Amino acid sequence: MADTDAFFRTEMLPPKEPPLSQRGVWKWMHENMFSSIGSGALTVLGILFVLYVLASAFPWFAHSVWHADSLRQCRDIVHKTWGPGTDGACWAVIRANWNLYLYGFYPMEQIWRPNLAFLLLLVALSPILFSRLPRKMIWFSACYPALAYWLIWGGTLWISVTIMAGFAVGALVLRFLGRIAGTALGVGGAVLGAVLWWLFVAAPVATALADIVPLHLTFVPSDKLGGFLLSFITGMCGIGFSLPMGILLSLGRRSDMPIIKTSCVLFIEFVRGVPLITLLFTASFLLAYFLPPGTTFDLVLRVIIMVTLFSAAYIAEVIRGGLAAIPRGQFEAADALGLDYWKAQRLIVMPQALKISIPGIVGVFIGLFKDTTLVIIVGLLDPLMGISNAVRANVAWNGVYWEPYIFAATIFFIFCFGMSRYSMYLEGKLKTDHR
Amino acid sequence: MKTTVMLAAVAAAGLAASVASAGTLDDVKARGVLNCGVNTGLVGFGAPDANGHWSGFDVAICRAVAAAVLNDPNKVKFVPTTGETRFTALSSGEIDMLARNSTWTFKRENDLKLTFVGVNYYDGQGFMVRKDLGVNSAKELDGATICVQTGTTTELNLADYFKSNNMKYTPISIKTDAEGKQQFLAGACDAYTTDASGLAALRATFEKPADYVILPEIISKEPLGPVVRQGDDQWASIVRWTLFALIEAEEKGVTSKNLDEMAKGTNDPEINRLLGSSDNLGSMIGLDKEWAKRAIAAGGNYGEIFEANIGASTPIGLARGLNAQWNKGGLMYAIPFH
């Protein structure tokens, strides 16, 4: 028996580092950038292209001028600082026209009003966006449109109050008539009551109240609005009003009642079949042919209506997609529980349909927000073309090209990206399936 | 009262119908403000400043009409219009008149049923090239690439000109002046073509204007003027004769400075008729006898408006050229105030 020193380890060897090509940045690069000859070549080309773009754009950004009174002065500063023949960005044009870009021609001394309206907008949006906040805040959100209207256009507050009172009248009628005569009659009565209130009661009441307590702000006509303020007003109104309208349209399209179904289908297909520019053009110019001569109809209001109708048709189809994805059993379960149509929609169908449709809805909203720049076609000064045109037509700034575009693109990106991230947050929060 | 009106406007979905009246003049007077269609922004001709105050060569015509009709050059609502929407806006009644460097052509007047009341600027299409190209005449542009705005008379004129001179060219289509400038400076095209006034204004914005030349050939006639709808001859007369009053004032040496002096009465009977110190011409077009005096007071006579907005002393620096008075070698010729 050989006397061998048996060797055995009592402890594990520490793991060896993987070879260089199998770890860290080399592995990553090997797998993702140079996995084959073709992909390696594309990587090199891509890097060269990025470097080329950076090399041509970087000096321009590096030579930024923030303080100047005209484009000529900007160029002088660039030449003086970085040598003759150099090129630089002239951000002074944005700085000098900052108020123009943000508010259009809104009177300077009244700027606090749109600012306050924007702050309150954030407050009004927060209970809608985040469910952890106190639910009572939703009442403020409901009153916000009237408040914002008063803040931005001015006049007397009582107009807004009486308009909101019309909704209250409608709600009261619905509550009492609905209990006695059923939902359908209740809704009809509510609409009639609200319209009668607006047509005959609201004006005298508002005048009387304004005489007693004149809560009055200087009236600012619509043609003073412009820039991002205008984009925001049209965008937020479009988003706010088109969602409920789209929900109703999508339900109408799936309805069994032929008149409702046909009119919803006609509306949706007509609006979706026509470009937004055509609708804006119609609203702005052709409407004047149909209305009695001498009729005035606020242009911004017309644009808001058209933008809302346009996006409502798209929202309706997005939500219909969500409705179609709900299993039949859910509807039958609602019936089996004895819920009536509206309760079934509100408690069982819509929460699921809307959850499925979130990416689509937010997609439509983002598109709508960017589409607000099309209002230049009807002569409203949007931040992308309208205000930039006006700025370029100023002798001092005539000749700037990239800076206004880059500025507008940045602002739009911030808001659209924000909306997109919120939609992802909401999707994650509402995720209940087990996929 | 105002509250009621505003509320009715909102309550009935913004419908505030006023009594329909027969003529544009009555409409404007009842409204108390003149709706004037202008460019969304063209340097020197019409643009708002940072406070929303509009000024420019075309804008001055609007102000003169407002002063004549409403007694206040600031009672104008300027409606920015694009090239596509300008005539529709006028036809539909959104605006009362259009002063937006629009070329007077047969089709526009007779097909679109518009009335061009006169010419406030005689323009023509020209070419701009880089100096180092060594081109001295448009006739040497054979085979050139040329930047041209789409959907304009400019595009048609360009095709006509090259065809009639047996030359070839490659058009580069652009949408706006700002874009055209960018393409031209980047070297995408050898020549840039648009109205000569536009070329001069554009060149003034270049970093090195001296490196570019505007060729001497003018290849088209572009009479630009204010426009009104057909069917209201009285309103057309008001706009037309307001323009003539400004031109006549320059010819007769009536300026915004000596206006009050002149209005007291002069030895020239035509000035007296114009300013209302002898005759009452205004009553024949539904205005009072001092209408022309107010129109001139708004921004000065034609020559003063020209100098203040686009003349040699401004960065745009246009020479009077065709737009000088007829007795100074130009085409500005006011019809007699008799």
Interface residues (C-beta under 8 A of the other chain):
Chain A: L71 R75 A96 N97 N99 L100 G104 F105 M108 G155 T156 W158 I159 T162 I163 W198 L199 A202 A203 P204 A206 T207 A210 F219 D223 K224 F281 S284 F285 L286 A288 Y289 L291 P292 P293 G294 T295 T296 F297 D298 L301 R302 I376 I377 V378 G379 L380 L381 M385 G386 S388 N389 A390 V391 R392 A393 N394 V395 N398 G399 Y401
Chain B: T3 T4 M6 L7 A8 A9 V10 A11 A12 A13 G14 L15 A16 A17 S18 V19 A20 S21 D27 A30 N39 T40 G41 L42 V43 G44 G46 A47 P48 D49 A50 N51 G52 K77 V79 P80 T81 T82 E84 T85 T88 A89 S91 S92 G93 E94 T176 A178 K181 Q182 A201 A204 T205 F206 E207 T314 P315 I316
